[in-house]
Amino acid sequence: MARSPRAGGLAALGLALLTGGAAAHDFRAGALRLDHPYATPSVGDQGQLCLREIRNVGEAADRLLSVSVAGVRTVLAPEGQALPLLLPAGSKQAWRHDQQACLRLQGLERPLQAGDRFDAMLRFERAGEARVQVWVQQPRTKPN
């Protein structure tokens, strides 16, 4: 059975959307660029919310004031830090699970499992609010 040119074009568009969506999982809030928000599967009622990278491309510092996630009792700053978190002008930071730099989620109403997605609302002093979609993914193990 021959495929029509239109069907081939629709298939290519679908593939582009699927691969582009995975590669383009970033959000903007004012001068802030939030690249790939993700979480790892939870342990008990504890989890973590990470960002591959957060960049402040502006000329003024900003601060993360608060984070809210439905079904999570408390969101805390990474270990050894406190909210508000400073985001200096021109800075680039990684909040990654392998660097112990993620926001800590406590009091989860349900476990986070690989493949889940949920929304988080981040509130910044200058950039305002940013609703991001967080993907729960199993961390890759590093080769020895």
Secondary structure as the mmCIF struct_conf table of DSSP 4:
data_model
#
loop_
_struct_conf.conf_type_id
_struct_conf.id
_struct_conf.beg_label_comp_id
_struct_conf.beg_label_asym_id
_struct_conf.beg_label_seq_id
_struct_conf.end_label_comp_id
_struct_conf.end_label_asym_id
_struct_conf.end_label_seq_id
HELX_LH_PP_P HELX_LH_PP_P1 ALA A 2 SER A 4
HELX_RH_AL_P HELX_RH_AL_P1 PRO A 5 ALA A 23
TURN_TY1_P TURN_TY1_P1 ALA A 24 ALA A 24
STRN STRN1 ASP A 26 ALA A 29
TURN_TY1_P TURN_TY1_P2 GLY A 30 ALA A 31
STRN STRN2 LEU A 32 ALA A 39
HELX_LH_PP_P HELX_LH_PP_P2 THR A 40 SER A 42
STRN STRN3 VAL A 43 VAL A 43
TURN_TY1_P TURN_TY1_P3 GLY A 44 ASP A 45
STRN STRN4 GLN A 46 ASN A 56
BEND BEND1 GLY A 58 ALA A 60
STRN STRN5 ASP A 62 SER A 68
TURN_TY1_P TURN_TY1_P4 ALA A 70 GLY A 71
STRN STRN6 VAL A 72 LEU A 76
HELX_LH_PP_P HELX_LH_PP_P3 ALA A 77 ALA A 77
BEND BEND2 PRO A 78 PRO A 78
TURN_TY1_P TURN_TY1_P5 GLU A 79 GLY A 80
BEND BEND3 LEU A 83 PRO A 84
STRN STRN7 LEU A 85 LEU A 87
TURN_TY1_P TURN_TY1_P6 ALA A 89 GLY A 90
STRN STRN8 LYS A 92 TRP A 95
HELX_RH_3T_P HELX_RH_3T_P1 HIS A 97 GLN A 99
TURN_TY1_P TURN_TY1_P7 GLN A 100 GLN A 100
BEND BEND4 CYS A 102 CYS A 102
STRN STRN9 LEU A 103 LEU A 108
BEND BEND5 GLU A 109 ARG A 110
TURN_TY1_P TURN_TY1_P8 ALA A 114 GLY A 115
STRN STRN10 ARG A 117 PHE A 124
TURN_TY1_P TURN_TY1_P9 GLU A 125 ALA A 127
STRN STRN11 GLY A 128 VAL A 136
HELX_LH_PP_P HELX_LH_PP_P4 GLN A 138 PRO A 143
#
